Amino acid sequence: MKVMGRDDKGRAVLFKMVRGALDNGMGSLEQAETALSEGRLSDAARLFHGLRGSVGVLGAKRLITVTQDAEAAISEGCEQELPQRFADVRTTLEQTLEQARAWLRREQGDV
């Protein structure tokens, strides 16, 4: 809001970005889960990276950190860490989306 919320056009763009993240919801994470279960680790890493870009841009610092940790575990071949890293991403994404919904309700009075 500090950067984009100074005028109606900027606020509209910000609301659209938040709604986009909410609309995708857990979709990218579910795709990453499928990729992991099928052994497609590079696909899972790409999905974590995309999730970080699409939701992290809204200031979700904890989500940025846990997706980086998950990507690192994949790239470093630490497969034993993946279940915990994935669980961390899931929990943090759920919290982030709930916070985004609450913020949008406060700012727009809906969602």
N, C-alpha and C positions, 0 to 999 in steps of 0.2 A: 504494500500500500504506500510505503514511503516513496517509492520510485514511480509507480504507475497510477496511484490513486489521487493524483492532484487534479485531474479533470475527468469529465464524464467519459470521454473516449478511452482514456487509460484504464479507468475502473471497469468499463465494459470488456476490455481485452483481458484484464486480470480475472474477472468473473468467468469469462469464457475458458480461460486456462484451468481454473479450479474445477469448473464443471466437466471439462474434458478429462481431467484426472479422475474425478468421481465416476464418470461414465465408464471409463476403462476398468475402474475398481481393481479387482484382484485378477483380471484377465491375464496380464503379463506374467504374474506370479504363477498362475495355474499352467501357463505354457512352459514356464521354466521348470516347474515340477515334472511335467510330462517329459521334457527334454532330459532332465536328470535321471528319471526312472528308466529311460531308454538308452542311457549312456551317452547322450549327445551333449557332452560337457561344454563344448565351444558354443553351441546354441544357447545353453542355459546362461553362460557368461554374457553372451550378447544380449539376452533378454534382461538380465540384471543391469547391464549397462544402460539399456534403453529405459528401463524403469527409473533409474537414477536420473536420467536426463529429463524424462517427462514429468516426474513428480518432484524431483530434487530441485528443479529450477524454481519451484514455489517456496523454497527456503526450508525444506525438510532435511535438516542437517543430520539427524539420527539415521534417516533412511539412506542418505548418501553414504554414511559410514558403514552401515551393515551390508549394503550392496557391494561396496568396495571390498569388504572383508570376504564376502561370498565369492566374488570374482577372483580375489587373491588365492583363496583356497583351491579354486579350480585351476588357475594358471600354475600354481606351485605343486599341483598333484596331491594335495592333502585331502583325499577323498573321505577319510575318516572324519574330517571336520564338517563335511557338507551337510549332514542332517541338522546339526546345531546352527550352522550359518543360515540354512534355509529357514529354519524355525525363527531365527532372529529377524530375517527379512519379513516373513509373514506377520509376525507380531507387530513389528514397527510399521509396516504398510497399513495394517488394520487400524492402528492408533492414528497414523497420519491422515487416513481417509476420514476417520471420525472427527478429528480436529478440523479438517477442511469443511466437512458438512456443518459443524457448529459455527465456524467462522462465516460461512456463506449465509447461514440462517441469521446470524447477528447483523451482517452487512446488508443483506437483501430481504430478510424476513421470510425466506422460503427454503426449500430443499427437503 
